[in-house]
Amino acid sequence: MSSIYGQSDLYEKIALNIKKYRKEAGITQAVLAERVGVSHEFIRRIESTKGRKTFSIDTIYKISLALDIPISKLFEGI
């Protein structure tokens, strides 16, 4: 990747934004998972500060819909 961010940094920043907006919405990981159609464990892994993160743009889009925010908010700070 030619940007100043490495791929893992991009995933990490998106994950932090997901957690931020989920908390602002006042919903749990379990509720977000149900709205997105993924397991609670999957959302937990995304938001975890440990381990490698992988998720698709489709998943990011579904998360933005579930949080009722523009997808661009999940890319803030990148």
MARBA-3410 file (N, C-alpha, C, O; in Angstrom, 1 decimal):
78
0.8,-1.2,0.0,0.0,0.0,0.0,0.9,1.2,0.0,1.9,1.3,0.7 ~ 0.6,2.2,-0.8,1.4,3.3,-1.0,1.1,4.5,-0.1,1.8,5.5,-0.1 ~ 0.1,4.4,0.7,-0.3,5.5,1.6,0.6,5.6,2.8,1.4,4.7,3.0 ~ 0.4,6.6,3.6,1.2,6.6,4.9,0.8,5.6,5.9,1.5,5.3,6.8 ~ -0.4,5.0,5.7,-0.9,4.0,6.6,-0.6,2.6,6.0,-0.7,2.4,4.8
-0.2,1.7,6.8,-0.2,0.3,6.4,-1.6,-0.3,6.4,-2.5,0.3,7.0 ~ -1.8,-1.4,5.9,-3.1,-2.0,5.8,-3.6,-2.3,7.2,-4.8,-2.0,7.5 ~ -2.8,-2.8,8.1,-3.3,-3.0,9.5,-3.7,-1.7,10.2,-4.6,-1.7,11.0 ~ -3.0,-0.6,9.9,-3.3,0.7,10.5,-4.7,1.1,10.0,-5.5,1.7,10.7 ~ -5.0,0.9,8.7,-6.3,1.2,8.2,-7.4,0.5,8.9,-8.4,1.0,9.3
-7.3,-0.8,9.0,-8.2,-1.7,9.7,-8.4,-1.2,11.1,-9.5,-1.1,11.6 ~ -7.3,-0.9,11.8,-7.4,-0.4,13.2,-8.1,0.9,13.3,-9.0,1.0,14.2 ~ -7.9,1.8,12.4,-8.6,3.1,12.5,-10.1,2.9,12.2,-10.9,3.5,12.9 ~ -10.4,2.1,11.3,-11.9,1.8,11.0,-12.5,1.2,12.2,-13.6,1.5,12.6 ~ -11.8,0.2,12.8,-12.3,-0.5,14.0,-12.6,0.5,15.1,-13.6,0.4,15.8
-11.7,1.4,15.3,-11.9,2.4,16.4,-13.1,3.3,16.1,-13.8,3.6,17.0 ~ -13.3,3.6,14.8,-14.4,4.4,14.5,-15.7,3.7,14.6,-16.7,4.2,15.1 ~ -15.7,2.4,14.3,-16.9,1.5,14.5,-17.3,1.5,16.0,-18.4,1.8,16.4 ~ -16.3,1.3,16.9,-16.5,1.3,18.3,-17.0,2.6,18.8,-18.0,2.7,19.6 ~ -16.4,3.7,18.3,-16.8,5.1,18.7,-18.3,5.3,18.4,-19.1,5.8,19.2
-18.7,5.1,17.1,-20.0,5.4,16.7,-21.1,4.4,17.3,-22.2,4.7,17.5 ~ -20.6,3.1,17.6,-21.5,2.2,18.2,-21.8,2.7,19.6,-23.0,2.7,20.1 ~ -20.8,3.1,20.4,-21.0,3.6,21.7,-21.9,4.9,21.7,-22.7,5.1,22.6 ~ -21.6,5.8,20.7,-22.4,7.0,20.6,-23.9,6.7,20.4,-24.8,7.4,20.8 ~ -24.1,5.6,19.6,-25.5,5.1,19.3,-26.1,4.5,20.5,-27.4,4.2,20.6
-25.3,4.1,21.5,-25.8,3.5,22.8,-26.2,2.1,22.6,-27.2,1.6,23.2 ~ -25.6,1.3,21.7,-25.9,-0.1,21.5,-24.7,-1.0,21.8,-23.6,-0.5,21.7 ~ -25.1,-2.2,22.1,-24.0,-3.2,22.4,-23.5,-3.8,21.2,-24.0,-3.6,20.1 ~ -22.4,-4.5,21.4,-21.8,-5.3,20.2,-22.8,-6.3,19.7,-22.9,-6.5,18.5 ~ -23.5,-6.9,20.7,-24.5,-7.9,20.3,-25.6,-7.3,19.4,-26.1,-8.0,18.4
-26.1,-6.2,19.8,-27.2,-5.5,19.0,-26.6,-5.1,17.6,-27.3,-5.3,16.6 ~ -25.4,-4.6,17.6,-24.8,-4.2,16.3,-24.7,-5.5,15.4,-25.0,-5.5,14.2 ~ -24.2,-6.6,16.0,-24.0,-7.8,15.3,-25.3,-8.3,14.7,-25.4,-8.7,13.5 ~ -26.4,-8.2,15.5,-27.7,-8.7,15.0,-28.2,-7.8,13.8,-28.7,-8.3,12.9 ~ -28.0,-6.5,13.9,-28.4,-5.6,12.9,-27.6,-5.8,11.6,-28.2,-5.6,10.5
-26.3,-6.2,11.7,-25.5,-6.4,10.6,-25.6,-7.8,10.0,-25.4,-8.0,8.8 ~ -26.1,-8.7,10.8,-26.2,-10.1,10.3,-24.9,-10.9,10.5,-24.7,-11.8,9.7 ~ -24.2,-10.5,11.5,-22.9,-11.3,11.8,-23.0,-11.7,13.2,-23.9,-11.3,14.0 ~ -22.0,-12.5,13.6,-22.0,-13.0,15.0,-21.4,-11.9,16.0,-20.7,-11.0,15.6 ~ -21.8,-12.0,17.2,-21.3,-11.1,18.2,-19.8,-11.2,18.3,-19.1,-10.2,18.5
-19.3,-12.4,18.2,-17.9,-12.7,18.2,-17.1,-11.9,17.1,-16.0,-11.4,17.3 ~ -17.7,-11.8,15.9,-17.1,-11.1,14.8,-17.0,-9.6,15.1,-15.9,-9.0,14.9 ~ -18.0,-9.0,15.7,-18.0,-7.6,16.1,-16.9,-7.4,17.2,-16.2,-6.5,17.2 ~ -16.9,-8.3,18.1,-16.0,-8.3,19.2,-14.5,-8.3,18.7,-13.7,-7.5,19.1 ~ -14.3,-9.2,17.7,-12.9,-9.3,17.1,-12.6,-8.0,16.4,-11.4,-7.5,16.4
-13.5,-7.4,15.7,-13.3,-6.2,15.0,-12.8,-5.1,16.0,-11.9,-4.4,15.7 ~ -13.6,-4.9,17.0,-13.3,-3.9,18.0,-12.1,-4.2,18.9,-11.6,-3.3,19.6 ~ -11.7,-5.4,19.0,-10.6,-5.8,19.9,-9.3,-5.1,19.5,-9.0,-4.8,18.3 ~ -8.5,-4.7,20.5,-7.2,-4.1,20.2,-6.1,-5.2,19.9,-5.0,-4.8,19.6 ~ -6.5,-6.4,20.1,-5.5,-7.5,19.8,-5.9,-8.2,18.5,-7.0,-8.3,18.1
-4.9,-8.8,17.9,-5.1,-9.6,16.7,-5.3,-8.9,15.5,-5.5,-7.7,15.4 ~ -5.2,-9.6,14.4,-5.3,-9.1,13.0,-6.8,-8.9,12.7,-7.6,-9.8,13.0 ~ -7.1,-7.9,12.0,-8.5,-7.6,11.6,-8.6,-7.7,10.1,-7.8,-7.3,9.3 ~ -9.7,-8.4,9.8,-10.1,-8.4,8.4,-11.6,-8.3,8.3,-12.3,-9.1,8.9 ~ -12.0,-7.4,7.4,-13.5,-7.3,7.1,-13.6,-6.6,5.8,-12.7,-5.9,5.4
-14.7,-6.9,5.1,-14.9,-6.4,3.8,-15.5,-5.0,3.8,-16.1,-4.5,4.8 ~ -15.4,-4.3,2.6,-16.1,-3.0,2.4,-17.6,-3.3,2.6,-18.3,-2.4,3.0 ~ -18.1,-4.4,2.2,-19.5,-4.7,2.3,-19.9,-4.7,3.8,-21.0,-4.2,4.2 ~ -19.1,-5.3,4.6,-19.3,-5.3,6.1,-19.3,-3.9,6.6,-20.2,-3.6,7.5 ~ -18.4,-3.1,6.2,-18.3,-1.7,6.7,-19.5,-1.0,6.3,-20.1,-0.2,7.1
-20.0,-1.2,5.1,-21.2,-0.6,4.6,-22.4,-1.0,5.5,-23.2,-0.1,5.9 ~ -22.6,-2.3,5.7,-23.7,-2.8,6.6,-23.6,-2.2,8.0,-24.6,-1.9,8.6 ~ -22.4,-2.1,8.5,-22.2,-1.5,9.8,-22.7,0.0,9.8,-23.3,0.4,10.7 ~ -22.3,0.7,8.8,-22.7,2.1,8.7,-24.2,2.2,8.6,-24.8,3.1,9.3 ~ -24.9,1.3,7.9,-26.4,1.3,7.9,-26.9,1.0,9.3,-27.9,1.6,9.7
-26.4,0.0,9.9,-26.8,-0.4,11.2,-26.7,0.7,12.3,-27.5,0.9,13.2 ~ -25.6,1.5,12.1,-25.4,2.7,13.0,-26.1,3.9,12.5,-26.0,5.0,13.2 ~ -26.7,3.9,11.4,-27.4,5.0,10.8,-26.5,6.2,10.6,-26.8,7.4,11.0 ~ -25.3,6.0,10.1,-24.3,7.0,9.8,-23.8,6.8,8.4,-23.8,5.7,7.8 ~ -23.3,7.9,7.8,-22.7,7.8,6.4,-21.4,6.9,6.6,-20.7,7.0,7.5
-21.1,6.1,5.6,-20.0,5.2,5.6,-18.7,6.0,5.8,-17.7,5.5,6.3 ~ -18.7,7.2,5.3,-17.5,8.1,5.3,-17.0,8.3,6.8,-15.8,8.5,7.0 ~ -18.0,8.3,7.7,-17.6,8.5,9.1,-16.7,7.4,9.6,-15.9,7.6,10.5 ~ -16.8,6.2,9.1,-16.0,5.1,9.5,-14.5,5.2,9.0,-13.7,4.4,9.4 ~ -14.3,6.1,8.0,-13.0,6.3,7.5,-12.4,7.6,8.0,-11.3,8.0,7.5
-13.0,8.2,9.0,-12.4,9.5,9.5,-11.0,9.2,10.1,-10.8,8.2,10.7 ~ -10.2,10.2,9.9,-8.8,10.1,10.4,-7.8,9.3,9.6,-6.7,9.1,10.0 ~ -8.3,8.9,8.4,-7.4,8.1,7.6,-6.8,8.9,6.5,-6.0,8.5,5.7
END
